[in-house]
């Protein structure tokens, strides 16, 4: 039985509020060229200052395994972003559907869910 692929990733997160935003948990489904590429579903535990953009800690994106994913998704992806093969940091335009559990005002602030959709 093949195990899913686990890829370490980081994401840029913007806080549009006038107060600190504490990110508790993030679930993001990532699509590349219209097909599901992988899912990030992790507790994060980071604070973003007001009106700021920060790079997340490293989280894990879980992608399917198997021949179909390798030939139809992974190979074209690596061809498009060959720098990844040598360990270079590369910005990849994913479409994202995310739900983030966050607290406005810091870790003890007002908690709510932020639903976010991004098209590359």
MMTF fields as JSON, N, C-alpha, C and O atoms, coordinates in Angstrom:
{
  "mmtfVersion": "1.0.0",
  "mmtfProducer": "UNKNOWN",
  "numBonds": 479,
  "numAtoms": 480,
  "numGroups": 120,
  "numChains": 1,
  "numModels": 1,
  "chainsPerModel": [1],
  "groupsPerChain": [120],
  "chainIdList": ["A"],
  "bondAtomList": [4, 2, 8, 6, 12, 10, 16, 14, 20, 18, 24, 22, 28, 26, 32, 30, 36, 34, 40, 38, 44, 42, 48, 46, 52, 50, 56, 54, 60, 58, 64, 62, 68, 66, 72, 70, 76, 74, 80, 78, 84, 82, 88, 86, 92, 90, 96, 94, 100, 98, 104, 102, 108, 106, 112, 110, 116, 114, 120, 118, 124, 122, 128, 126, 132, 130, 136, 134, 140, 138, 144, 142, 148, 146, 152, 150, 156, 154, 160, 158, 164, 162, 168, 166, 172, 170, 176, 174, 180, 178, 184, 182, 188, 186, 192, 190, 196, 194, 200, 198, 204, 202, 208, 206, 212, 210, 216, 214, 220, 218, 224, 222, 228, 226, 232, 230, 236, 234, 240, 238, 244, 242, 248, 246, 252, 250, 256, 254, 260, 258, 264, 262, 268, 266, 272, 270, 276, 274, 280, 278, 284, 282, 288, 286, 292, 290, 296, 294, 300, 298, 304, 302, 308, 306, 312, 310, 316, 314, 320, 318, 324, 322, 328, 326, 332, 330, 336, 334, 340, 338, 344, 342, 348, 346, 352, 350, 356, 354, 360, 358, 364, 362, 368, 366, 372, 370, 376, 374, 380, 378, 384, 382, 388, 386, 392, 390, 396, 394, 400, 398, 404, 402, 408, 406, 412, 410, 416, 414, 420, 418, 424, 422, 428, 426, 432, 430, 436, 434, 440, 438, 444, 442, 448, 446, 452, 450, 456, 454, 460, 458, 464, 462, 468, 466, 472, 470, 476, 474],
  "bondOrderList": [1, 1, 1, 1, 1, 1, 1, 1, 1, 1, 1, 1, 1, 1, 1, 1, 1, 1, 1, 1, 1, 1, 1, 1, 1, 1, 1, 1, 1, 1, 1, 1, 1, 1, 1, 1, 1, 1, 1, 1, 1, 1, 1, 1, 1, 1, 1, 1, 1, 1, 1, 1, 1, 1, 1, 1, 1, 1, 1, 1, 1, 1, 1, 1, 1, 1, 1, 1, 1, 1, 1, 1, 1, 1, 1, 1, 1, 1, 1, 1, 1, 1, 1, 1, 1, 1, 1, 1, 1, 1, 1, 1, 1, 1, 1, 1, 1, 1, 1, 1, 1, 1, 1, 1, 1, 1, 1, 1, 1, 1, 1, 1, 1, 1, 1, 1, 1, 1, 1],
  "groupList": [{"groupName": "UNK", "atomNameList": ["N", "CA", "C", "O"], "elementList": ["N", "C", "C", "O"], "formalChargeList": [0, 0, 0, 0], "bondAtomList": [1, 0, 2, 1, 3, 2], "bondOrderList": [1, 1, 2], "singleLetterCode": "X", "chemCompType": "L-PEPTIDE LINKING"}],
  "groupTypeList": [0, 0, 0, 0, 0, 0, 0, 0, 0, 0, 0, 0, 0, 0, 0, 0, 0, 0, 0, 0, 0, 0, 0, 0, 0, 0, 0, 0, 0, 0, 0, 0, 0, 0, 0, 0, 0, 0, 0, 0, 0, 0, 0, 0, 0, 0, 0, 0, 0, 0, 0, 0, 0, 0, 0, 0, 0, 0, 0, 0, 0, 0, 0, 0, 0, 0, 0, 0, 0, 0, 0, 0, 0, 0, 0, 0, 0, 0, 0, 0, 0, 0, 0, 0, 0, 0, 0, 0, 0, 0, 0, 0, 0, 0, 0, 0, 0, 0, 0, 0, 0, 0, 0, 0, 0, 0, 0, 0, 0, 0, 0, 0, 0, 0, 0, 0, 0, 0, 0, 0],
  "groupIdList": [1, 2, 3, 4, 5, 6, 7, 8, 9, 10, 11, 12, 13, 14, 15, 16, 17, 18, 19, 20, 21, 22, 23, 24, 25, 26, 27, 28, 29, 30, 31, 32, 33, 34, 35, 36, 37, 38, 39, 40, 41, 42, 43, 44, 45, 46, 47, 48, 49, 50, 51, 52, 53, 54, 55, 56, 57, 58, 59, 60, 61, 62, 63, 64, 65, 66, 67, 68, 69, 70, 71, 72, 73, 74, 75, 76, 77, 78, 79, 80, 81, 82, 83, 84, 85, 86, 87, 88, 89, 90, 91, 92, 93, 94, 95, 96, 97, 98, 99, 100, 101, 102, 103, 104, 105, 106, 107, 108, 109, 110, 111, 112, 113, 114, 115, 116, 117, 118, 119, 120],
  "secStructList": [7, 7, 7, 7, 3, 3, 3, 3, 3, 7, 7, 3, 3, 3, 7, 7, 1, 1, 1, 7, 3, 3, 3, 3, 3, 3, 3, 3, 3, 3, 3, 3, 6, 6, 3, 3, 3, 3, 3, 3, 3, 3, 3, 3, 3, 3, 3, 3, 7, 6, 6, 7, 3, 3, 3, 7, 7, 7, 3, 3, 3, 3, 3, 7, 7, 1, 2, 2, 2, 0, 0, 0, 0, 0, 2, 2, 2, 2, 2, 2, 6, 4, 4, 4, 4, 4, 6, 7, 7, 7, 7, 7, 7, 7, 3, 3, 3, 3, 3, 3, 3, 3, 3, 3, 6, 1, 6, 6, 1, 3, 3, 3, 3, 3, 3, 3, 3, 3, 7, 7],
  "xCoordList": [0.844, 0.0, 0.884, 1.798, 0.623, 1.418, 0.954, -0.243, 1.916, 1.6, 1.488, 2.147, 0.648, 0.559, 1.901, 2.714, 2.115, 3.324, 3.177, 2.091, 4.254, 4.267, 5.353, 6.534, 4.953, 5.877, 5.89, 4.834, 7.07, 7.128, 6.921, 7.552, 6.031, 5.738, 5.604, 5.413, 5.709, 5.416, 4.485, 4.536, 3.643, 2.71, 2.8, 3.106, 2.531, 2.453, 1.031, 0.061, 0.913, -0.401, -0.482, 0.417, -1.572, -1.788, -2.855, -3.892, -2.609, -3.584, -4.181, -3.49, -5.45, -6.061, -6.604, -7.072, -6.539, -7.152, -6.211, -5.005, -6.792, -6.025, -5.551, -5.049, -5.7, -5.281, -4.482, -4.595, -3.672, -2.939, -3.913, -5.025, -3.489, -4.283, -3.494, -2.405, -4.057, -3.403, -3.999, -5.198, -3.176, -3.626, -3.486, -2.376, -4.624, -4.602, -4.475, -3.61, -5.339, -5.386, -5.662, -6.367, -5.091, -5.275, -5.586, -4.89, -6.637, -6.925, -7.056, -7.936, -6.172, -6.155, -6.051, -5.131, -7.003, -6.954, -6.331, -6.807, -5.265, -4.484, -4.722, -4.661, -4.993, -5.234, -4.176, -3.803, -3.705, -2.762, -3.32, -3.619, -3.456, -4.043, -5.405, -5.727, -6.19, -7.551, -7.712, -8.837, -6.619, -6.696, -6.169, -5.234, -6.792, -6.339, -4.91, -4.583, -4.078, -2.657, -2.299, -1.452, -2.93, -2.619, -3.39, -4.044, -3.296, -4.032, -3.082, -2.273, -3.192, -2.516, -3.598, -4.614, -3.397, -4.379, -3.606, -3.339, -3.245, -2.362, -2.703, -3.273, -2.336, -2.312, -1.089, -0.014, -1.232, -0.141, 0.473, 1.678, -0.319, 0.18, 1.124, 2.265, 0.661, 1.511, 0.681, -0.522, 1.34, 0.676, 1.168, 2.369, 0.223, 0.552, 0.215, -0.922, 1.182, 0.907, -0.153, -0.387, -0.797, -1.811, -1.271, -0.143, -2.114, -1.802, -0.447, 0.258, -0.084, 1.229, 1.085, 0.062, 2.124, 2.227, 3.439, 4.523, 3.255, 4.369, 4.388, 3.382, 5.543, 5.73, 5.414, 5.911, 4.604, 4.216, 5.401, 6.398, 5.283, 6.245, 6.052, 5.054, 6.98, 6.855, 5.69, 5.605, 4.803, 3.682, 3.795, 4.623, 2.978, 3.077, 1.87, 0.725, 2.14, 1.088, 1.077, 2.103, -0.084, -0.242, -0.894, -1.968, -0.231, -0.713, -0.911, -0.304, -1.755, -1.935, -0.635, 0.284, -0.581, 0.551, 0.008, -1.196, 0.882, 0.449, 0.843, 1.223, 0.744, 1.176, 0.365, 0.927, -0.944, -1.784, -1.374, -1.258, -1.153, -0.732, 0.659, 0.925, 1.542, 2.918, 2.964, 3.652, 2.239, 2.334, 1.473, 1.871, 0.303, -0.614, -0.417, -0.863, 0.248, 0.376, 1.829, 2.331, 2.502, 3.847, 4.866, 5.653, 4.867, 5.852, 5.643, 6.615, 4.415, 4.233, 4.567, 5.092, 4.263, 4.561, 6.068, 6.533, 6.827, 8.281, 8.897, 9.897, 8.316, 8.793, 8.57, 9.42, 7.437, 7.122, 7.953, 8.216, 8.366, 9.119, 10.378, 10.569, 11.231, 12.432, 13.379, 14.166, 13.325, 14.182, 13.983, 14.9, 12.797, 12.536, 13.436, 13.771, 13.823, 14.672, 16.047, 16.698, 16.495, 17.811, 17.682, 18.656, 16.458, 16.247, 16.032, 16.074, 15.801, 15.577, 14.171, 13.231, 14.045, 12.725, 12.03, 12.593, 10.819, 10.088, 8.67, 8.012, 8.2, 6.807, 5.941, 6.18, 4.931, 4.053, 2.642, 2.124, 2.013, 0.665, -0.403, -0.863, -0.792, -1.858, -3.183, -3.215, -4.264, -5.594, -5.805, -5.458, -6.371, -6.473, -7.884, -8.489, -8.399, -9.642, -9.283, -8.941, -9.357, -8.876, -9.921, -10.73, -9.881, -10.597, -9.555, -8.817, -9.5, -8.498, -9.225, -10.115, -8.842, -9.351, -8.374, -7.19, -8.887, -8.015, -8.651, -9.856, -7.803, -8.277, -7.802, -6.602, -8.74, -8.405, -8.072, -8.863, -6.889, -6.434, -5.369, -4.939, -4.935, -3.903, -4.482, -5.666, -3.658, -4.076, -5.338, -6.094, -5.577, -6.757, -7.866, -8.795, -7.768, -8.734, -10.019, -10.305, -10.787, -12.068, -11.825, -11.226, -12.298, -12.039, -13.139, -14.319, -12.721, -13.666, -12.994, -11.786, -13.784, -13.261, -13.133, -14.02, -12.03, -11.815, -11.851, -11.024, -12.797, -12.873, -12.247, -12.585, -11.332, -10.503, -10.393, -10.157, -10.559, -10.359, -9.408, -9.555, -8.432, -7.448, -7.281, -7.08, -7.365, -7.046, -5.672, -5.323, -4.873, -3.514, -3.596, -2.567],
  "yCoordList": [-1.185, 0.0, 1.241, 1.351, 2.159, 3.38, 4.414, 4.629, 5.043, 6.107, 7.428, 7.626, 8.335, 9.655, 10.379, 10.147, 11.246, 12.084, 13.165, 13.715, 13.469, 14.516, 15.514, 15.168, 16.746, 17.769, 18.948, 19.505, 19.34, 20.529, 21.785, 21.953, 22.662, 23.903, 25.054, 24.844, 26.261, 27.467, 28.327, 28.3, 29.084, 29.951, 31.372, 31.585, 32.335, 33.73, 33.988, 33.64, 34.6, 34.888, 36.384, 36.957, 37.003, 38.435, 38.639, 37.977, 39.54, 39.93, 41.276, 42.293, 41.304, 42.56, 43.416, 44.534, 42.885, 43.568, 44.584, 44.583, 45.451, 46.448, 45.896, 46.651, 44.606, 43.934, 42.692, 42.214, 42.158, 40.925, 39.792, 39.737, 38.91, 37.749, 36.5, 36.27, 35.69, 34.454, 33.298, 33.035, 32.614, 31.48, 30.213, 29.801, 29.596, 28.37, 27.136, 26.287, 27.052, 25.862, 26.299, 27.276, 25.553, 25.85, 24.559, 23.554, 24.607, 23.514, 24.161, 24.991, 23.773, 24.369, 23.27, 22.453, 23.259, 22.344, 23.133, 24.21, 22.585, 23.268, 22.618, 21.397, 23.465, 22.996, 23.593, 24.758, 22.789, 23.264, 22.874, 21.706, 23.854, 23.658, 22.958, 22.096, 23.348, 22.85, 21.5, 21.023, 20.867, 19.546, 19.617, 20.362, 18.821, 18.82, 18.306, 17.226, 19.105, 18.779, 18.258, 17.374, 18.793, 18.356, 19.159, 20.151, 18.703, 19.317, 19.601, 18.754, 20.802, 21.153, 21.17, 21.846, 20.435, 20.383, 20.281, 19.182, 21.439, 21.44, 22.544, 23.573, 22.303, 23.359, 24.208, 23.667, 25.52, 26.399, 27.138, 27.029, 27.885, 28.587, 29.731, 29.739, 30.704, 31.854, 33.133, 33.118, 34.239, 35.537, 36.402, 36.497, 37.031, 37.942, 39.358, 39.623, 40.262, 41.64, 42.286, 41.827, 43.359, 44.049, 44.509, 44.987, 44.348, 44.828, 44.341, 45.071, 43.113, 42.57, 41.251, 40.572, 40.906, 39.621, 38.9, 39.476, 37.634, 36.852, 35.473, 34.997, 34.859, 33.497, 32.537, 32.705, 31.549, 30.588, 29.726, 29.647, 29.076, 28.018, 26.915, 26.908, 26.006, 24.892, 24.002, 23.565, 23.745, 22.833, 21.739, 21.833, 20.719, 19.583, 19.53, 19.536, 19.479, 19.261, 17.771, 17.199, 17.159, 15.736, 15.603, 16.153, 14.867, 14.656, 13.169, 12.345, 12.819, 11.403, 10.772, 11.464, 9.472, 8.749, 7.881, 7.856, 7.193, 6.305, 6.808, 7.965, 5.921, 6.198, 7.32, 8.161, 7.339, 8.37, 9.769, 10.666, 9.96, 11.276, 11.607, 12.742, 10.621, 10.866, 11.306, 12.27, 10.609, 10.925, 12.121, 12.905, 12.266, 13.329, 14.645, 15.695, 14.59, 15.798, 16.091, 17.176, 15.149, 15.414, 15.692, 16.631, 14.906, 15.126, 16.46, 17.192, 16.814, 18.139, 19.278, 20.314, 19.079, 20.093, 20.31, 21.449, 19.229, 19.349, 19.915, 20.629, 19.607, 20.186, 21.705, 22.456, 22.147, 23.577, 24.334, 25.525, 23.65, 24.287, 23.482, 22.97, 23.38, 22.542, 22.963, 22.143, 24.207, 24.656, 23.853, 23.739, 23.293, 22.461, 21.23, 20.725, 20.755, 19.559, 19.785, 18.834, 21.034, 21.327, 21.998, 22.517, 21.98, 22.521, 24.019, 24.603, 24.655, 26.097, 26.42, 25.653, 27.553, 28.031, 28.599, 29.431, 28.149, 28.545, 28.947, 28.234, 30.079, 30.46, 29.733, 29.808, 29.028, 28.248, 28.825, 28.993, 29.129, 29.692, 28.611, 28.027, 28.351, 27.397, 28.137, 29.288, 27.48, 27.911, 27.266, 26.101, 28.016, 27.532, 27.752, 28.799, 26.748, 26.87, 26.544, 25.403, 27.541, 27.352, 27.749, 28.651, 27.053, 27.452, 27.562, 26.615, 28.729, 28.997, 29.323, 30.172, 28.643, 28.98, 29.99, 29.7, 31.188, 32.277, 33.044, 32.963, 33.794, 34.667, 36.083, 36.332, 36.999, 38.4, 39.05, 39.009, 39.649, 40.267, 39.443, 39.803, 38.345, 37.499, 36.178, 35.919, 35.323, 33.971, 33.907, 32.939, 34.917, 34.923, 35.829, 36.173, 36.21, 37.135, 36.458, 35.324, 37.174, 36.7, 35.645, 35.929, 34.419, 33.307, 33.188, 33.389, 32.858, 32.623, 31.89, 31.653, 31.537, 30.875, 31.891, 32.716, 31.817, 32.635, 31.692, 30.785, 31.896, 31.091, 31.919, 33.087, 31.294, 32.035, 31.255, 30.047, 31.932, 31.323, 32.208, 33.43, 31.573, 32.316, 31.638, 30.427, 32.42, 31.921, 32.423, 33.569, 31.551, 31.971, 33.161, 33.689],
  "zCoordList": [0.0, 0.0, 0.0, 0.817, -0.892, -0.993, 0.023, 0.211, 0.667, 1.62, 0.869, -0.152, 1.377, 0.732, 0.784, 1.68, -0.176, -0.19, 0.866, 1.047, 1.558, 2.574, 2.188, 2.142, 1.912, 1.434, 2.402, 2.702, 2.897, 3.751, 2.906, 1.862, 3.368, 2.647, 3.64, 4.838, 3.12, 3.885, 3.044, 1.814, 3.717, 3.006, 3.548, 4.722, 2.678, 3.102, 3.594, 2.921, 4.77, 5.344, 5.644, 6.259, 5.198, 5.417, 6.484, 6.462, 7.405, 8.417, 8.01, 8.071, 7.596, 7.158, 8.308, 8.089, 9.527, 10.665, 11.313, 11.066, 12.15, 12.901, 14.24, 15.074, 14.458, 15.691, 15.309, 14.181, 16.233, 15.939, 15.596, 16.12, 14.728, 14.329, 14.687, 14.163, 15.589, 16.013, 15.219, 15.308, 14.451, 13.642, 14.478, 14.815, 14.812, 15.607, 14.714, 14.929, 13.721, 12.861, 11.43, 11.182, 10.505, 9.089, 8.342, 8.489, 7.545, 6.609, 5.244, 5.017, 4.339, 3.004, 1.96, 1.991, 1.035, -0.101, -1.245, -1.605, -1.808, -2.839, -4.198, -4.342, -5.189, -6.553, -7.471, -7.334, -8.399, -9.405, -10.762, -11.013, -11.625, -12.958, -12.876, -13.693, -11.877, -11.739, -11.08, -10.934, -10.676, -10.051, -8.623, -8.326, -7.735, -6.341, -6.256, -6.748, -5.623, -5.512, -4.13, -3.999, -3.108, -1.754, -0.727, -1.046, 0.524, 1.622, 2.776, 3.156, 3.325, 4.573, 5.641, 5.479, 6.731, 7.819, 9.124, 9.609, 9.695, 10.863, 11.844, 11.482, 13.104, 14.102, 13.805, 13.544, 13.838, 13.424, 14.605, 14.83, 15.362, 16.536, 16.225, 16.689, 15.442, 15.114, 15.161, 14.896, 15.502, 15.545, 14.396, 14.14, 13.709, 12.618, 13.091, 13.481, 13.06, 13.47, 12.575, 11.457, 13.069, 12.27, 10.92, 10.808, 9.899, 8.541, 8.037, 7.34, 8.388, 8.023, 7.285, 7.381, 6.551, 5.87, 6.43, 6.526, 6.803, 7.336, 6.68, 6.154, 6.728, 6.237, 7.373, 8.487, 7.102, 8.134, 8.54, 7.823, 9.703, 9.988, 8.947, 8.226, 8.869, 7.925, 8.345, 9.492, 7.4, 7.593, 6.533, 5.627, 6.647, 5.733, 4.807, 5.258, 3.506, 2.524, 2.188, 1.821, 2.317, 2.023, 0.655, 0.409, -0.234, -1.601, -1.836, -1.151, -2.799, -3.12, -3.609, -4.048, -3.527, -4.105, -5.235, -5.49, -5.885, -6.95, -8.321, -8.498, -9.276, -10.64, -11.289, -11.99, -11.064, -11.674, -11.25, -12.086, -9.953, -9.471, -9.99, -10.384, -9.992, -10.449, -11.906, -12.242, -12.769, -14.198, -14.603, -15.464, -13.991, -14.398, -13.655, -14.117, -12.511, -11.713, -11.34, -11.631, -10.705, -10.179, -11.286, -11.169, -12.338, -13.405, -14.123, -14.306, -14.541, -15.143, -14.169, -14.576, -12.895, -11.884, -11.762, -11.766, -11.656, -11.52, -12.799, -12.739, -13.938, -15.191, -15.202, -15.679, -14.68, -14.651, -13.618, -13.785, -12.553, -11.459, -11.172, -10.069, -12.183, -12.108, -10.992, -10.52, -10.562, -9.468, -8.2, -7.387, -8.021, -6.847, -6.815, -5.744, -7.99, -8.06, -7.455, -7.022, -7.421, -6.835, -5.471, -4.925, -4.927, -3.59, -3.53, -2.447, -4.667, -4.684, -4.165, -4.371, -3.497, -3.082, -4.315, -5.026, -4.562, -5.762, -5.363, -4.605, -5.869, -5.656, -6.673, -7.878, -6.171, -7.032, -6.941, -5.837, -8.07, -8.05, -7.877, -8.858, -6.647, -6.354, -6.215, -5.78, -6.583, -6.165, -4.802, -4.602, -3.869, -2.493, -1.977, -2.208, -1.275, -0.518, 0.921, 1.233, 1.804, 3.169, 4.199, 3.981, 5.323, 6.526, 7.617, 7.886, 8.246, 9.269, 10.567, 10.59, 11.652, 12.976, 13.551, 13.72, 13.851, 14.278, 15.429, 15.667, 16.139, 17.211, 16.91, 16.793, 16.787, 16.537, 17.871, 18.814, 17.935, 19.172, 19.873, 20.969, 19.267, 19.868, 20.332, 20.121, 20.97, 21.345, 22.207, 22.115, 23.036, 23.904, 23.374, 24.105, 22.12, 21.529, 21.094, 21.476, 20.288, 19.782, 18.711, 17.674, 18.968, 18.047, 17.001, 17.285, 15.794, 14.713, 13.571, 13.59, 12.585, 11.394, 10.268, 10.051, 9.566, 8.388, 7.194, 7.096, 6.287, 5.072, 3.962, 3.769, 3.24, 2.292, 0.997, 1.014, -0.113, -1.425, -2.211, -2.243, -2.843, -3.639, -4.982, -5.06, -6.025, -7.36, -7.723, -7.437, -8.367, -8.716, -9.596, -10.017]
}
